[in-house]
Amino acid sequence: MSNNIEGKVVVITGASSGLGEATARLLSAHGASVVLGARRHDRIRALAGELTGGGGKAIAMTTDVTHREQVKRLVDAAVQAYGRIDVMINNAGLMPQALLERLKIDEWDRMIDVNIKGVLYGIAAALPYMKQQKAGHFINVSSVAGHKVGPGSAVYAATKHAVRALSEGLRQEVKPYNIRTTVISPGAVATELPDSVTDPDAADRIRKFYAEVAIPADSFARAVVFAMSQPEDVDVNEILFRPTRQEL
Ligand SMILES: NC(=O)c1ccc[n+]([C@@H]2O[C@H](COP(=O)([O-])OP(=O)(O)OC[C@H]3O[C@@H](n4cnc5c(N)ncnc54)[C@H](OP(=O)(O)O)[C@@H]3O)[C@@H](O)[C@H]2O)c1
């Protein structure tokens, strides 16, 4: 019986750690060909080597999602290697939380560049192929912060609200091309994400919170598998999940 994953070509940004890495592993185990993008080439190359060593299909390409031509090159590489792109997972992101009054303006810029513009560049790179194929699937990563705002999370939450808005607009626009659109909003998942927090007060708070409640990254990977494995006429548009212990 088909799992609707085997043989699919899946591009994943931010595949060098956390959610992206876990998803690459699980999709590869289900028979997908995975194309891994991130800046830390050693990590994605090692992961691709491990997956191909286990009989899977994987390639790695150094990609900074703030450079649109690098994101295009990543998607083009997938099509050159495997003939098509079935799924684009716009996952790369960072979360340097801090109160606005700390004026960490460079971090605001960085979050906008990676979390919003990176997703847009992923859409720009994959959409022309998917239109032509009359098939495809975008999976964009938002957050509980795409639904809730708290002190210290204003800019991060704004970027993740933007991902939801973009995903809903995209969903409506790509109907004629038979393209599916899923936005996944995780709660606290144990990854390297808290390492991106530079403000000492926020870092302390977030580390404690993650230590108390965070769940493993394969929770996210299973949500991806759920959305992908539905029959092609079923479009799972939103998944919001949290650790059972997470209150906010
Ligand atoms: N973990 C959570 O609790 C949680 C909850 C909600 C949403 N999310 C979202 O999940 C996504 C993945 O984060 P994670 O939790 O897996 O954290 P992570 O372990 O820190 O992974 C972040 C990934 O993004 C990549 N990345 C960062 N900047 C990049 C850039 N400019 N170009 C290309 N790749 C870049 C990193 O790769 P390189 O550094 O190698 O480039 C890394 O692979 C993010 O969008 C995050 O906002 C996470």
The ligand as a Gaussian input file, in Angstrom:
#p B3LYP/6-31G(d) Opt

LIG

0 1
 N       11.857000      24.068000      18.395000
 C       10.744000      24.694000      18.689000
 O       10.297000      24.724000      19.847000
 C        9.969000      25.407000      17.604000
 C        8.661000      25.792000      17.886000
 C        7.937000      26.471000      16.913000
 C        8.507000      26.727000      15.678000
 N        9.795000      26.331000      15.431000
 C       10.375000      26.645000      14.123000
 O       10.956000      25.492000      13.591000
 C       11.924000      25.863000      12.614000
 C       13.168000      25.006000      12.805000
 O       13.773000      25.336000      14.025000
 P       14.369000      24.255000      15.038000
 O       13.521000      24.267000      16.246000
 O       14.614000      22.996000      14.344000
 O       15.729000      24.992000      15.472000
 P       17.253000      24.693000      15.122000
 O       17.653000      23.351000      15.633000
 O       18.005000      25.877000      15.610000
 O       17.260000      24.653000      13.538000
 C       17.167000      25.826000      12.777000
 C       17.583000      25.489000      11.364000
 O       17.443000      26.670000      10.567000
 C       18.626000      26.818000       9.828000
 N       18.892000      28.218000       9.503000
 C       18.983000      29.274000      10.314000
 N       19.298000      30.373000       9.603000
 C       19.411000      29.982000       8.313000
 C       19.725000      30.636000       7.100000
 N       19.989000      31.944000       7.059000
 N       19.746000      29.906000       5.967000
 C       19.489000      28.580000       5.992000
 N       19.182000      27.905000       7.102000
 C       19.155000      28.607000       8.249000
 C       19.732000      26.214000      10.663000
 O       20.791000      25.765000       9.830000
 P       22.226000      26.458000       9.684000
 O       22.517000      27.170000      10.960000
 O       23.133000      25.304000       9.409000
 O       22.067000      27.369000       8.504000
 C       19.020000      25.024000      11.276000
 O       19.089000      23.922000      10.415000
 C       12.145000      27.363000      12.777000
 O       11.442000      28.041000      11.771000
 C       11.515000      27.646000      14.143000
 O       11.065000      28.965000      14.247000
 C       10.528000      25.660000      16.359000

